[in-house]
Amino acid sequence: MRIAITGAGGLIGSALSDRFNEDGHEVIRIGRYHASHPPDVRWSIPHAQLNPTPLEGLDVVIHLAGESVFGKWTIEKKKAIRDSRIDGTRLLASTLAGLNHKPKVLISASAIGFYGDCGDTSVDESSELGEGFLPVVAMAWEDAAKPAADAGIRVVHPRFGIVLSKQGGALKQMLPLFRFGLGGRLGSGLQWMSWISLHDTVEAMLYLIEQPHIAGPVNFVAPEPVTNKDFTSTLAGILNRPAIFPAPPFGLRLAFGQFADEALLVSQRVEPTVLLQTGYNFKHATLQAALRDELV
Protein backbone atom coordinates (compact mmCIF):
# COMPACT_ATOMS: atom_id res chain seq x y z
CA MET A 1 0.00 0.00 0.00
CA ARG A 2 0.95 3.64 -0.42
CA ILE A 3 0.43 5.34 2.94
CA ALA A 4 0.88 9.05 3.68
CA ILE A 5 1.48 10.23 7.23
CA THR A 6 1.55 13.69 8.76
CA GLY A 7 3.36 13.91 12.08
CA ALA A 8 5.56 10.96 11.05
CA GLY A 9 8.34 12.17 13.36
CA GLY A 10 6.22 11.97 16.51
CA LEU A 11 5.85 9.06 18.91
CA ILE A 12 2.94 7.37 17.13
CA GLY A 13 3.99 8.43 13.64
CA SER A 14 7.50 7.03 14.06
CA ALA A 15 6.21 3.70 15.35
CA LEU A 16 3.70 3.44 12.52
CA SER A 17 6.29 4.37 9.88
CA ASP A 18 8.65 1.70 11.17
CA ARG A 19 5.89 -0.91 11.12
CA PHE A 20 4.74 0.01 7.61
CA ASN A 21 8.31 -0.10 6.31
CA GLU A 22 8.83 -3.53 7.92
CA ASP A 23 5.66 -4.75 6.21
CA GLY A 24 6.87 -3.52 2.81
CA HIS A 25 4.50 -0.59 2.37
CA GLU A 26 5.50 2.73 0.81
CA VAL A 27 5.44 5.52 3.40
CA ILE A 28 5.10 9.13 2.24
CA ARG A 29 5.80 11.70 4.94
CA ILE A 30 3.95 15.02 4.77
CA GLY A 31 5.40 17.82 6.85
CA ARG A 32 7.13 21.16 7.14
CA TYR A 33 10.62 21.48 5.77
CA HIS A 34 13.29 20.31 8.19
CA ALA A 35 16.94 20.31 7.16
CA SER A 36 17.89 17.08 8.95
CA HIS A 37 14.67 15.20 8.15
CA PRO A 38 13.14 16.67 4.98
CA PRO A 39 9.60 15.39 4.31
CA ASP A 40 8.63 13.60 1.12
CA VAL A 41 5.82 16.11 0.59
CA ARG A 42 6.12 19.60 2.00
CA TRP A 43 3.15 21.59 3.23
CA SER A 44 2.56 24.99 4.79
CA ILE A 45 -0.48 25.15 7.04
CA PRO A 46 -0.34 28.94 7.60
CA HIS A 47 -0.27 29.49 3.83
CA ALA A 48 -2.73 26.67 3.06
CA GLN A 49 -0.26 25.09 0.64
CA LEU A 50 -0.16 21.38 -0.15
CA ASN A 51 0.71 19.99 -3.57
CA PRO A 52 -1.95 17.41 -4.47
CA THR A 53 0.02 15.65 -7.23
CA PRO A 54 2.13 13.33 -4.98
CA LEU A 55 -1.04 12.34 -3.12
CA GLU A 56 -2.83 10.86 -6.14
CA GLY A 57 -3.42 7.14 -5.82
CA LEU A 58 -2.78 6.79 -2.08
CA ASP A 59 -4.45 3.91 -0.27
CA VAL A 60 -4.37 5.37 3.24
CA VAL A 61 -3.71 8.76 4.83
CA ILE A 62 -2.93 9.03 8.54
CA HIS A 63 -3.06 12.54 9.96
CA LEU A 64 -1.27 12.96 13.31
CA ALA A 65 0.31 16.41 13.07
CA GLY A 66 -0.46 19.01 15.72
CA GLU A 67 1.18 21.31 18.24
CA SER A 68 1.91 19.56 21.55
CA VAL A 69 -0.58 20.44 24.28
CA PHE A 70 2.04 20.03 27.00
CA GLY A 71 3.13 23.20 28.80
CA LYS A 72 1.58 26.39 30.09
CA TRP A 73 -1.21 27.58 27.84
CA THR A 74 -0.42 31.15 26.91
CA ILE A 75 -2.60 32.90 24.35
CA GLU A 76 0.00 32.09 21.71
CA LYS A 77 0.26 28.44 22.78
CA LYS A 78 -3.51 27.94 22.64
CA LYS A 79 -3.65 29.51 19.19
CA ALA A 80 -0.89 27.17 17.98
CA ILE A 81 -2.71 24.14 19.43
CA ARG A 82 -5.97 25.15 17.79
CA ASP A 83 -4.67 26.33 14.42
CA SER A 84 -2.28 23.44 13.84
CA ARG A 85 -5.10 20.95 14.31
CA ILE A 86 -8.05 22.66 12.68
CA ASP A 87 -6.30 24.42 9.80
CA GLY A 88 -4.01 21.46 9.11
CA THR A 89 -6.89 19.00 9.02
CA ARG A 90 -9.00 21.26 6.81
CA LEU A 91 -6.11 21.72 4.37
CA LEU A 92 -5.42 18.00 4.17
CA ALA A 93 -9.09 16.95 3.93
CA SER A 94 -9.87 19.53 1.23
CA THR A 95 -6.81 18.50 -0.79
CA LEU A 96 -7.74 14.81 -0.60
CA ALA A 97 -11.33 15.60 -1.57
CA GLY A 98 -10.11 17.21 -4.79
CA LEU A 99 -7.98 14.28 -5.95
CA ASN A 100 -8.88 12.24 -9.02
CA HIS A 101 -7.79 9.03 -7.28
CA LYS A 102 -8.77 9.41 -3.63
CA PRO A 103 -7.53 7.27 -0.72
CA LYS A 104 -9.90 4.71 0.71
CA VAL A 105 -9.52 5.98 4.25
CA LEU A 106 -8.36 9.03 6.16
CA ILE A 107 -7.45 8.32 9.78
CA SER A 108 -7.46 11.77 11.33
CA ALA A 109 -6.34 12.07 14.95
CA SER A 110 -8.41 13.39 17.81
CA ALA A 111 -8.21 12.97 21.58
CA ILE A 112 -10.26 11.91 24.59
CA GLY A 113 -9.99 15.55 25.60
CA PHE A 114 -13.28 15.67 23.63
CA TYR A 115 -15.10 14.47 26.78
CA GLY A 116 -13.71 17.03 29.22
CA ASP A 117 -13.75 16.29 32.95
CA CYS A 118 -16.09 13.34 33.55
CA GLY A 119 -15.49 12.67 37.23
CA ASP A 120 -16.29 9.02 37.97
CA THR A 121 -18.70 8.67 35.03
CA SER A 122 -17.69 6.25 32.28
CA VAL A 123 -17.93 7.64 28.75
CA ASP A 124 -17.63 6.14 25.27
CA GLU A 125 -17.93 7.23 21.65
CA SER A 126 -21.65 7.92 22.05
CA SER A 127 -21.10 10.40 24.91
CA GLU A 128 -21.61 14.12 24.53
CA LEU A 129 -18.99 16.84 24.15
CA GLY A 130 -17.48 18.08 27.41
CA GLU A 131 -16.71 21.63 28.53
CA GLY A 132 -13.43 23.49 28.23
CA PHE A 133 -10.73 24.43 25.75
CA LEU A 134 -9.75 20.88 24.74
CA PRO A 135 -13.31 19.67 24.04
CA VAL A 136 -13.98 22.68 21.81
CA VAL A 137 -10.71 22.11 19.95
CA ALA A 138 -11.39 18.37 19.59
CA MET A 139 -14.84 18.95 18.11
CA ALA A 140 -13.55 21.50 15.59
CA TRP A 141 -10.57 19.23 14.84
CA GLU A 142 -12.89 16.37 13.88
CA ASP A 143 -15.30 18.64 12.00
CA ALA A 144 -12.41 19.95 9.87
CA ALA A 145 -12.14 16.53 8.17
CA LYS A 146 -15.69 16.84 6.79
CA PRO A 147 -14.59 17.73 3.20
CA ALA A 148 -12.96 14.30 2.91
CA ALA A 149 -16.03 12.50 4.24
CA ASP A 150 -18.28 14.49 1.90
CA ALA A 151 -16.10 13.34 -1.00
CA GLY A 152 -16.72 9.69 -0.14
CA ILE A 153 -13.53 8.97 1.80
CA ARG A 154 -14.00 6.87 4.91
CA VAL A 155 -12.91 9.07 7.82
CA VAL A 156 -11.98 7.65 11.22
CA HIS A 157 -11.07 9.72 14.27
CA PRO A 158 -8.93 7.84 16.81
CA ARG A 159 -9.47 9.68 20.08
CA PHE A 160 -6.15 9.02 21.77
CA GLY A 161 -5.79 8.57 25.50
CA ILE A 162 -2.40 8.62 27.22
CA VAL A 163 -0.08 6.60 24.99
CA LEU A 164 2.45 4.78 27.15
CA SER A 165 6.00 4.50 25.85
CA LYS A 166 9.42 5.12 27.36
CA GLN A 167 10.33 6.65 24.00
CA GLY A 168 8.06 9.68 24.35
CA GLY A 169 4.87 11.23 25.65
CA ALA A 170 3.76 11.40 29.29
CA LEU A 171 5.55 8.25 30.48
CA LYS A 172 8.94 9.42 29.23
CA GLN A 173 8.51 12.66 31.17
CA MET A 174 7.50 10.80 34.35
CA LEU A 175 10.28 8.24 34.36
CA PRO A 176 13.22 10.36 35.58
CA LEU A 177 11.34 11.48 38.71
CA PHE A 178 10.02 8.00 39.46
CA ARG A 179 13.40 6.35 38.92
CA PHE A 180 14.92 8.71 41.49
CA GLY A 181 12.12 7.94 43.94
CA LEU A 182 10.63 11.41 43.57
CA GLY A 183 7.36 10.46 41.89
CA GLY A 184 3.91 10.84 43.38
CA ARG A 185 0.25 11.28 42.67
CA LEU A 186 -1.11 14.44 41.05
CA GLY A 187 -3.48 16.26 43.36
CA SER A 188 -5.86 13.88 45.12
CA GLY A 189 -4.92 11.04 42.78
CA LEU A 190 -8.59 10.10 42.50
CA GLN A 191 -8.92 11.32 38.90
CA TRP A 192 -9.27 8.60 36.28
CA MET A 193 -6.59 8.10 33.64
CA SER A 194 -7.38 6.39 30.34
CA TRP A 195 -4.25 4.98 28.76
CA ILE A 196 -3.14 2.70 25.92
CA SER A 197 0.18 1.01 25.18
CA LEU A 198 2.11 2.11 22.11
CA HIS A 199 1.93 -1.48 20.85
CA ASP A 200 -1.88 -1.47 20.97
CA THR A 201 -1.93 2.00 19.45
CA VAL A 202 -0.08 0.74 16.37
CA GLU A 203 -2.04 -2.52 16.15
CA ALA A 204 -5.38 -0.73 16.52
CA MET A 205 -4.43 1.68 13.73
CA LEU A 206 -3.67 -1.28 11.45
CA TYR A 207 -6.98 -2.80 12.54
CA LEU A 208 -8.88 0.36 11.53
CA ILE A 209 -7.32 0.29 8.06
CA GLU A 210 -8.60 -3.25 7.53
CA GLN A 211 -12.14 -2.63 8.86
CA PRO A 212 -14.09 -0.84 6.11
CA HIS A 213 -17.25 -0.59 8.20
CA ILE A 214 -15.65 1.53 10.98
CA ALA A 215 -15.95 5.30 10.62
CA GLY A 216 -16.22 8.24 12.97
CA PRO A 217 -14.76 8.42 16.50
CA VAL A 218 -12.90 5.47 18.00
CA ASN A 219 -11.53 5.67 21.54
CA PHE A 220 -7.89 4.59 21.67
CA VAL A 221 -7.75 3.54 25.32
CA ALA A 222 -7.28 0.21 27.09
CA PRO A 223 -10.37 -1.44 28.61
CA GLU A 224 -9.18 -0.87 32.19
CA PRO A 225 -8.68 2.81 33.09
CA VAL A 226 -7.08 3.48 36.47
CA THR A 227 -7.00 6.30 38.97
CA ASN A 228 -3.90 8.47 39.08
CA LYS A 229 -3.18 7.05 42.53
CA ASP A 230 -3.22 3.50 41.17
CA PHE A 231 -1.16 4.50 38.13
CA THR A 232 1.43 6.05 40.44
CA SER A 233 1.68 3.02 42.71
CA THR A 234 1.83 0.60 39.77
CA LEU A 235 4.61 2.51 38.03
CA ALA A 236 6.58 2.92 41.27
CA GLY A 237 6.17 -0.77 42.08
CA ILE A 238 7.48 -1.90 38.70
CA LEU A 239 10.48 0.42 39.09
CA ASN A 240 10.90 -0.75 42.72
CA ARG A 241 10.91 2.84 43.96
CA PRO A 242 8.80 4.76 46.49
CA ALA A 243 6.26 7.30 45.31
CA ILE A 244 5.78 9.62 48.27
CA PHE A 245 5.97 13.10 46.77
CA PRO A 246 2.47 14.19 45.70
CA ALA A 247 2.12 17.26 43.52
CA PRO A 248 -0.49 19.58 45.11
CA PRO A 249 -3.13 21.08 42.82
CA PHE A 250 -2.14 24.67 43.66
CA GLY A 251 1.46 23.94 42.64
CA LEU A 252 0.39 22.37 39.36
CA ARG A 253 -1.91 25.30 38.61
CA LEU A 254 0.85 27.78 39.47
CA ALA A 255 3.25 26.02 37.11
CA PHE A 256 0.88 25.11 34.27
CA GLY A 257 -2.27 27.22 34.59
CA GLN A 258 -5.25 25.92 32.62
CA PHE A 259 -3.25 22.95 31.32
CA ALA A 260 -3.17 21.57 34.87
CA ASP A 261 -6.97 21.48 35.16
CA GLU A 262 -7.67 20.15 31.66
CA ALA A 263 -4.80 17.66 31.32
CA LEU A 264 -3.15 16.81 34.65
CA LEU A 265 -6.02 16.92 37.14
CA VAL A 266 -8.87 16.07 34.75
CA SER A 267 -10.76 12.81 35.36
CA GLN A 268 -11.53 10.76 32.24
CA ARG A 269 -12.90 7.24 32.57
CA VAL A 270 -13.13 6.33 28.91
CA GLU A 271 -14.24 3.01 27.41
CA PRO A 272 -12.99 1.62 24.04
CA THR A 273 -16.48 0.49 23.04
CA VAL A 274 -16.01 0.57 19.25
CA LEU A 275 -12.78 -1.42 19.33
CA LEU A 276 -14.19 -4.04 21.70
CA GLN A 277 -17.53 -4.44 19.95
CA THR A 278 -15.89 -4.86 16.53
CA GLY A 279 -13.50 -7.54 17.77
CA TYR A 280 -10.16 -5.89 18.48
CA ASN A 281 -8.11 -7.85 21.01
CA PHE A 282 -5.84 -5.82 23.28
CA LYS A 283 -2.39 -7.22 23.99
CA HIS A 284 -2.11 -4.93 27.02
CA ALA A 285 -5.51 -4.83 28.68
CA THR A 286 -4.10 -4.03 32.13
CA LEU A 287 -1.73 -1.28 33.21
CA GLN A 288 0.55 -3.78 34.96
CA ALA A 289 1.02 -5.73 31.71
CA ALA A 290 1.63 -2.58 29.65
CA LEU A 291 4.19 -1.02 31.98
CA ARG A 292 5.98 -4.30 32.66
CA ASP A 293 6.30 -5.00 28.92
CA GLU A 294 7.58 -1.48 28.33
CA LEU A 295 9.98 -1.10 31.26
CA VAL A 296 11.15 -4.52 32.45
VOROLO-594727 format. One record per residue (C-alpha): residue number from 1; residue in one letter; z, y, x. Coordinates in steps of 0.1 Angstrom, whole numbers, plus 2048, in hexadecimal, padded with zeros to 3 digits. Example, Ala and Ser with C-alpha at 12.3 -4.5 7.8 and 13.67 -1.06 7.14 Angstrom:
i / aa / Z / Y / X
1 / A / 84E / 7D3 / 87B
2 / S / 847 / 7F5 / 889
END
This chain:
i / aa / Z / Y / X
1 / M / 800 / 800 / 800
2 / R / 7FC / 824 / 809
3 / I / 81D / 835 / 804
4 / A / 825 / 85B / 809
5 / I / 848 / 866 / 80F
6 / T / 858 / 889 / 810
7 / G / 879 / 88B / 822
8 / A / 86F / 86E / 838
9 / G / 886 / 87A / 853
10 / G / 8A5 / 878 / 83E
11 / L / 8BD / 85B / 83A
12 / I / 8AB / 84A / 81D
13 / G / 888 / 854 / 828
14 / S / 88D / 846 / 84B
15 / A / 89A / 825 / 83E
16 / L / 87D / 822 / 825
17 / S / 863 / 82C / 83F
18 / D / 870 / 811 / 857
19 / R / 86F / 7F7 / 83B
20 / F / 84C / 800 / 82F
21 / N / 83F / 7FF / 853
22 / E / 84F / 7DD / 858
23 / D / 83E / 7D0 / 839
24 / G / 81C / 7DD / 845
25 / H / 818 / 7FA / 82D
26 / E / 808 / 81B / 837
27 / V / 822 / 837 / 836
28 / I / 816 / 85B / 833
29 / R / 831 / 875 / 83A
30 / I / 830 / 896 / 827
31 / G / 844 / 8B2 / 836
32 / R / 847 / 8D4 / 847
33 / Y / 83A / 8D7 / 86A
34 / H / 852 / 8CB / 885
35 / A / 848 / 8CB / 8A9
36 / S / 859 / 8AB / 8B3
37 / H / 851 / 898 / 893
38 / P / 832 / 8A7 / 883
39 / P / 82B / 89A / 860
40 / D / 80B / 888 / 856
41 / V / 806 / 8A1 / 83A
42 / R / 814 / 8C4 / 83D
43 / W / 820 / 8D8 / 81F
44 / S / 830 / 8FA / 81A
45 / I / 846 / 8FB / 7FB
46 / P / 84C / 921 / 7FD
47 / H / 826 / 927 / 7FD
48 / A / 81F / 90B / 7E5
49 / Q / 806 / 8FB / 7FD
50 / L / 7FE / 8D6 / 7FE
51 / N / 7DC / 8C8 / 807
52 / P / 7D3 / 8AE / 7ED
53 / T / 7B8 / 89C / 800
54 / P / 7CE / 885 / 815
55 / L / 7E1 / 87B / 7F6
56 / E / 7C3 / 86D / 7E4
57 / G / 7C6 / 847 / 7DE
58 / L / 7EB / 844 / 7E4
59 / D / 7FD / 827 / 7D4
60 / V / 820 / 836 / 7D4
61 / V / 830 / 858 / 7DB
62 / I / 855 / 85A / 7E3
63 / H / 864 / 87D / 7E1
64 / L / 885 / 882 / 7F3
65 / A / 883 / 8A4 / 803
66 / G / 89D / 8BE / 7FB
67 / E / 8B6 / 8D5 / 80C
68 / S / 8D8 / 8C4 / 813
69 / V / 8F3 / 8CC / 7FA
70 / F / 90E / 8C8 / 814
71 / G / 920 / 8E8 / 81F
72 / K / 92D / 908 / 810
73 / W / 916 / 914 / 7F4
74 / T / 90D / 937 / 7FC
75 / I / 8F4 / 949 / 7E6
76 / E / 8D9 / 941 / 800
77 / K / 8E4 / 91C / 803
78 / K / 8E2 / 917 / 7DD
79 / K / 8C0 / 927 / 7DC
80 / A / 8B4 / 910 / 7F7
81 / I / 8C2 / 8F1 / 7E5
82 / R / 8B2 / 8FC / 7C4
83 / D / 890 / 907 / 7D1
84 / S / 88A / 8EA / 7E9
85 / R / 88F / 8D1 / 7CD
86 / I / 87F / 8E3 / 7B0
87 / D / 862 / 8F4 / 7C1
88 / G / 85B / 8D7 / 7D8
89 / T / 85A / 8BE / 7BB
90 / R / 844 / 8D5 / 7A6
91 / L / 82C / 8D9 / 7C3
92 / L / 82A / 8B4 / 7CA
93 / A / 827 / 8AA / 7A5
94 / S / 80C / 8C3 / 79D
95 / T / 7F8 / 8B9 / 7BC
96 / L / 7FA / 894 / 7B3
97 / A / 7F0 / 89C / 78F
98 / G / 7D0 / 8AC / 79B
99 / L / 7C4 / 88F / 7B0
100 / N / 7A6 / 87A / 7A7
101 / H / 7B7 / 85A / 7B2
102 / K / 7DC / 85E / 7A8
103 / P / 7F9 / 849 / 7B5
104 / K / 807 / 82F / 79D
105 / V / 82B / 83C / 7A1
106 / L / 83E / 85A / 7AC
107 / I / 862 / 853 / 7B5
108 / S / 871 / 876 / 7B5
109 / A / 895 / 879 / 7C1
110 / S / 8B2 / 886 / 7AC
111 / A / 8D8 / 882 / 7AE
112 / I / 8F6 / 877 / 799
113 / G / 900 / 89C / 79C
114 / F / 8EC / 89D / 77B
115 / Y / 90C / 891 / 769
116 / G / 924 / 8AA / 777
117 / D / 94A / 8A3 / 777
118 / C / 94F / 885 / 75F
119 / G / 974 / 87F / 765
120 / D / 97C / 85A / 75D
121 / T / 95E / 857 / 745
122 / S / 943 / 83E / 74F
123 / V / 91F / 84C / 74D
124 / D / 8FD / 83D / 750
125 / E / 8D9 / 848 / 74D
126 / S / 8DC / 84F / 727
127 / S / 8F9 / 868 / 72D
128 / E / 8F5 / 88D / 728
129 / L / 8F2 / 8A8 / 742
130 / G / 912 / 8B5 / 751
131 / E / 91D / 8D8 / 759
132 / G / 91A / 8EB / 77A
133 / F / 901 / 8F4 / 795
134 / L / 8F7 / 8D1 / 79F
135 / P / 8F0 / 8C5 / 77B
136 / V / 8DA / 8E3 / 774
137 / V / 8C7 / 8DD / 795
138 / A / 8C4 / 8B8 / 78E
139 / M / 8B5 / 8BE / 76C
140 / A / 89C / 8D7 / 778
141 / W / 894 / 8C0 / 796
142 / E / 88B / 8A4 / 77F
143 / D / 878 / 8BA / 767
144 / A / 863 / 8C8 / 784
145 / A / 852 / 8A5 / 787
146 / K / 844 / 8A8 / 763
147 / P / 820 / 8B1 / 76E
148 / A / 81D / 88F / 77E
149 / A / 82A / 87D / 760
150 / D / 813 / 891 / 749
151 / A / 7F6 / 885 / 75F
152 / G / 7FF / 861 / 759
153 / I / 812 / 85A / 779
154 / R / 831 / 845 / 774
155 / V / 84E / 85B / 77F
156 / V / 870 / 84D / 788
157 / H / 88F / 861 / 791
158 / P / 8A8 / 84E / 7A7
159 / R / 8C9 / 861 / 7A1
160 / F / 8DA / 85A / 7C3
161 / G / 8FF / 856 / 7C6
162 / I / 910 / 856 / 7E8
163 / V / 8FA / 842 / 7FF
164 / L / 910 / 830 / 818
165 / S / 903 / 82D / 83C
166 / K / 912 / 833 / 85E
167 / Q / 8F0 / 842 / 867
168 / G / 8F4 / 861 / 851
169 / G / 901 / 870 / 831
170 / A / 925 / 872 / 826
171 / L / 931 / 853 / 837
172 / K / 924 / 85E / 859
173 / Q / 938 / 87F / 855
174 / M / 957 / 86C / 84B
175 / L / 958 / 852 / 867
176 / P / 964 / 868 / 884
177 / L / 983 / 873 / 871
178 / F / 98B / 850 / 864
179 / R / 985 / 840 / 886
180 / F / 99F / 857 / 895
181 / G / 9B7 / 84F / 879
182 / L / 9B4 / 872 / 86A
183 / G / 9A3 / 869 / 84A
184 / G / 9B2 / 86C / 827
185 / R / 9AB / 871 / 802
186 / L / 99B / 890 / 7F5
187 / G / 9B2 / 8A3 / 7DD
188 / S / 9C3 / 88B / 7C5
189 / G / 9AC / 86E / 7CF
190 / L / 9A9 / 865 / 7AA
191 / Q / 985 / 871 / 7A7
192 / W / 96B / 856 / 7A3
193 / M / 950 / 851 / 7BE
194 / S / 92F / 840 / 7B6
195 / W / 920 / 832 / 7D5
196 / I / 903 / 81B / 7E1
197 / S / 8FC / 80A / 802
198 / L / 8DD / 815 / 815
199 / H / 8D0 / 7F1 / 813
200 / D / 8D2 / 7F1 / 7ED
201 / T / 8C2 / 814 / 7ED
202 / V / 8A4 / 807 / 7FF
203 / E / 8A2 / 7E7 / 7EC
204 / A / 8A5 / 7F9 / 7CA
205 / M / 889 / 811 / 7D4
206 / L / 873 / 7F3 / 7DB
207 / Y / 87D / 7E4 / 7BA
208 / L / 873 / 804 / 7A7
209 / I / 851 / 803 / 7B7
210 / E / 84B / 7E0 / 7AA
211 / Q / 859 / 7E6 / 787
212 / P / 83D / 7F8 / 773
213 / H / 852 / 7FA / 753
214 / I / 86E / 80F / 764
215 / A / 86A / 835 / 761
216 / G / 882 / 852 / 75E
217 / P / 8A5 / 854 / 76C
218 / V / 8B4 / 837 / 77F
219 / N / 8D7 / 839 / 78D
220 / F / 8D9 / 82E / 7B1
221 / V / 8FD / 823 / 7B2
222 / A / 90F / 802 / 7B7
223 / P / 91E / 7F2 / 798
224 / E / 942 / 7F7 / 7A4
225 / P / 94B / 81C / 7A9
226 / V / 96D / 823 / 7B9
227 / T / 986 / 83F / 7BA
228 / N / 987 / 855 / 7D9
229 / K / 9A9 / 847 / 7E0
230 / D / 99C / 823 / 7E0
231 / F / 97D / 82D / 7F4
232 / T / 994 / 83D / 80E
233 / S / 9AB / 81E / 811
234 / T / 98E / 806 / 812
235 / L / 97C / 819 / 82E
236 / A / 99D / 81D / 842
237 / G / 9A5 / 7F8 / 83E
238 / I / 983 / 7ED / 84B
239 / L / 987 / 804 / 869
240 / N / 9AB / 7F8 / 86D
241 / R / 9B8 / 81C / 86D
242 / P / 9D1 / 830 / 858
243 / A / 9C5 / 849 / 83F
244 / I / 9E3 / 860 / 83A
245 / F / 9D4 / 883 / 83C
246 / P / 9C9 / 88E / 819
247 / A / 9B3 / 8AD / 815
248 / P / 9C3 / 8C4 / 7FB
249 / P / 9AC / 8D3 / 7E1
250 / F / 9B5 / 8F7 / 7EB
251 / G / 9AA / 8EF / 80F
252 / L / 98A / 8E0 / 804
253 / R / 982 / 8FD / 7ED
254 / L / 98B / 916 / 808
255 / A / 973 / 904 / 821
256 / F / 957 / 8FB / 809
257 / G / 95A / 910 / 7E9
258 / Q / 946 / 903 / 7CB
259 / F / 939 / 8E6 / 7E0
260 / A / 95D / 8D8 / 7E0
261 / D / 960 / 8D7 / 7BA
262 / E / 93D / 8CA / 7B3
263 / A / 939 / 8B1 / 7D0
264 / L / 95A / 8A8 / 7E1
265 / L / 973 / 8A9 / 7C4
266 / V / 95C / 8A1 / 7A7
267 / S / 962 / 880 / 794
268 / Q / 942 / 86C / 78D
269 / R / 946 / 848 / 77F
270 / V / 921 / 83F / 77D
271 / E / 912 / 81E / 772
272 / P / 8F0 / 810 / 77E
273 / T / 8E6 / 805 / 75B
274 / V / 8C1 / 806 / 760
275 / L / 8C1 / 7F2 / 780
276 / L / 8D9 / 7D8 / 772
277 / Q / 8C7 / 7D4 / 751
278 / T / 8A5 / 7CF / 761
279 / G / 8B2 / 7B5 / 779
280 / Y / 8B9 / 7C5 / 79A
281 / N / 8D2 / 7B1 / 7AF
282 / F / 8E9 / 7C6 / 7C6
283 / K / 8F0 / 7B8 / 7E8
284 / H / 90E / 7CF / 7EB
285 / A / 91F / 7D0 / 7C9
286 / T / 941 / 7D8 / 7D7
287 / L / 94C / 7F3 / 7EF
288 / Q / 95E / 7DA / 805
289 / A / 93D / 7C7 / 80A
290 / A / 929 / 7E6 / 810
291 / L / 940 / 7F6 / 82A
292 / R / 947 / 7D5 / 83C
293 / D / 921 / 7CE / 83F
294 / E / 91B / 7F1 / 84C
295 / L / 939 / 7F5 / 864
296 / V / 944 / 7D3 / 870
END
